[in-house]
Amino acid sequence: MGLLRRAEPDGYEEFVASRYREIVRFGALLTGDGRLGEDLAQEGLIAAYRSWRRLAVPEGRPEAYVRQVMVRTAMRARRRRWRGEVPTEELPEGSRGDFAEQSDLSVQVLTGLRRLPADQRVVLVLRFWSDASEAEVAQTLGVAVGTVKSRTSRALAALRASGLFAESAKGTP
């Protein structure tokens, strides 16, 4: 007797194939790490798979749903305390990240985001990468618009103070 394999829900495979790269990039920005971003993307895609019948309707917004799951997962991860990893200046041989081949600016942005607290990083990603309004970010995170404004201000100030963006510190991000 063989195991029965469930077929993918209609449209799910096409959705993943067409949007996977952007979803992983969003996760990498949320976490500040390419590999953690991919893990975060997987969490969002698993949740979408489970809810696909509801999301596959014409008024469904599967990518928005995936991103919402990713933001909430990233914020929950920030609250957990785990001290299993120890940061190091030198990476082991052969551990080049996904972003090693990208431009210097991409590496600088990722480095700057990685140094921010998760709540500030998430606000910047939602505001400037996802192009969400302050009200939309506030609704997504379940906080007041003023909180979004202050987190954005503090995050931008921290990025400017870090010296990573000395040339672009004159304008917004």
C-alpha positions as CSV (number, residue, x, y, z in Angstrom):
1,M,0.0,0.0,0.0
2,G,1.5,3.3,-1.1
3,L,1.1,6.6,0.7
4,L,-1.5,9.0,-0.7
5,R,-0.1,12.3,-1.7
6,R,-2.3,15.4,-1.5
7,A,-2.3,17.5,-4.6
8,E,-1.2,21.1,-4.3
9,P,-4.2,23.5,-4.1
10,D,-5.0,25.2,-7.4
11,G,-2.9,28.2,-7.9
12,Y,-0.6,27.7,-4.9
13,E,2.4,26.4,-6.8
14,E,2.2,29.2,-9.3
15,F,1.9,31.8,-6.5
16,V,5.0,30.4,-4.8
17,A,7.0,30.1,-8.1
18,S,6.2,33.7,-9.1
19,R,6.6,35.5,-5.7
20,Y,9.1,33.3,-3.8
21,R,12.2,35.5,-4.5
22,E,10.4,38.8,-3.4
23,I,8.9,37.1,-0.3
24,V,12.4,35.8,0.8
25,R,13.9,39.3,0.1
26,F,11.2,40.7,2.4
27,G,12.1,38.2,5.1
28,A,15.8,39.0,4.8
29,L,15.0,42.6,5.3
30,L,12.8,41.9,8.3
31,T,15.4,39.7,10.0
32,G,18.6,41.3,8.7
33,D,19.8,37.9,7.6
34,G,19.3,36.0,4.3
35,R,19.0,32.6,5.8
36,L,16.6,33.7,8.6
37,G,14.7,35.5,5.9
38,E,14.2,32.3,4.0
39,D,13.0,30.6,7.2
40,L,10.6,33.4,7.8
41,A,9.3,33.1,4.2
42,Q,8.7,29.4,4.7
43,E,6.6,30.2,7.8
44,G,4.5,32.6,5.8
45,L,4.1,30.2,2.9
46,I,3.1,27.3,5.1
47,A,0.4,29.5,6.7
48,A,-0.8,30.5,3.2
49,Y,-0.9,26.8,2.2
50,R,-3.1,26.0,5.1
51,S,-5.4,28.9,4.3
52,W,-5.2,28.7,0.5
53,R,-8.9,28.0,-0.1
54,R,-9.7,31.3,1.5
55,L,-6.8,33.2,-0.2
56,A,-7.3,31.9,-3.7
57,V,-10.5,33.8,-4.3
58,P,-10.5,36.9,-6.6
59,E,-10.6,39.3,-3.6
60,G,-8.0,37.2,-1.7
61,R,-4.6,38.7,-1.2
62,P,-2.2,35.8,-0.6
63,E,1.0,37.9,-0.6
64,A,-0.3,40.4,1.9
65,Y,-1.3,37.4,4.1
66,V,2.1,35.9,3.8
67,R,3.8,39.2,4.7
68,Q,1.5,39.7,7.6
69,V,2.4,36.3,9.0
70,M,6.1,37.1,8.4
71,V,5.9,40.4,10.3
72,R,4.1,38.8,13.2
73,T,6.6,35.9,13.3
74,A,9.5,38.3,13.2
75,M,8.1,40.4,16.0
76,R,7.4,37.3,18.1
77,A,11.0,36.0,17.5
78,R,12.3,39.3,18.9
79,R,10.6,38.6,22.2
80,R,12.2,35.2,22.6
81,R,15.5,34.9,24.4
82,W,18.0,32.5,23.0
83,R,21.7,32.7,23.5
84,G,22.8,29.7,21.4
85,E,24.5,31.8,18.8
86,V,27.6,33.8,19.4
87,P,28.4,36.6,16.9
88,T,31.8,36.6,15.4
89,E,33.8,39.0,13.2
90,E,35.1,36.3,10.9
91,L,32.8,33.9,9.2
92,P,33.9,30.3,8.7
93,E,35.3,29.4,5.3
94,G,32.6,28.8,2.7
95,S,29.8,30.6,4.6
96,R,29.2,33.4,2.2
97,G,25.7,34.8,2.5
98,D,23.2,35.2,-0.3
99,F,24.0,38.9,-0.3
100,A,27.7,38.6,-0.9
101,E,27.3,39.0,-4.7
102,Q,25.1,42.1,-4.4
103,S,26.1,45.7,-4.6
104,D,27.9,47.5,-1.8
105,L,24.8,49.5,-1.1
106,S,22.8,46.4,-0.6
107,V,25.3,45.0,1.8
108,Q,25.4,48.4,3.7
109,V,21.6,48.4,3.9
110,L,21.5,44.9,5.2
111,T,24.3,45.6,7.7
112,G,22.5,48.7,9.0
113,L,19.2,46.9,9.3
114,R,20.9,44.0,11.1
115,R,22.1,46.4,13.8
116,L,18.7,47.8,14.6
117,P,16.2,46.4,17.1
118,A,13.6,44.2,15.4
119,D,10.7,46.6,16.0
120,Q,12.6,49.5,14.3
121,R,13.8,47.2,11.5
122,V,10.3,46.0,10.8
123,V,8.9,49.5,10.7
124,L,11.6,50.6,8.2
125,V,11.0,47.6,6.0
126,L,7.2,48.1,6.0
127,R,7.5,51.9,5.4
128,F,10.2,52.1,2.8
129,W,10.5,48.7,1.2
130,S,6.8,47.8,1.2
131,D,5.8,51.4,0.7
132,A,3.1,51.2,3.4
133,S,1.7,54.3,5.0
134,E,2.2,55.0,8.7
135,A,-1.4,54.1,9.3
136,E,-1.0,50.8,7.4
137,V,2.1,49.9,9.4
138,A,0.4,50.8,12.7
139,Q,-2.5,48.5,11.8
140,T,-0.2,45.7,10.7
141,L,1.8,45.9,14.0
142,G,-1.2,46.7,16.2
143,V,0.4,49.9,17.5
144,A,-0.5,53.6,17.4
145,V,0.6,55.8,14.4
146,G,2.7,57.8,16.8
147,T,4.6,54.7,17.7
148,V,5.4,54.0,14.1
149,K,6.6,57.6,13.7
150,S,8.9,57.4,16.7
151,R,10.3,54.0,15.7
152,T,10.9,55.3,12.2
153,S,12.7,58.4,13.5
154,R,14.8,56.5,15.9
155,A,15.8,53.9,13.3
156,L,16.8,56.5,10.7
157,A,18.8,58.4,13.3
158,A,20.6,55.2,14.3
159,L,21.4,54.4,10.7
160,R,22.7,57.9,10.1
161,A,24.7,57.8,13.4
162,S,26.3,54.5,12.4
163,G,28.2,56.2,9.6
164,L,27.2,53.5,7.1
165,F,25.1,55.9,5.1
166,A,27.2,59.1,5.4
167,E,26.6,60.1,1.8
168,S,22.9,59.4,1.8
169,A,22.2,60.8,5.3
170,K,21.2,64.1,3.8
171,G,17.9,62.7,2.5
172,T,15.4,60.2,3.7
173,P,16.8,56.6,4.2
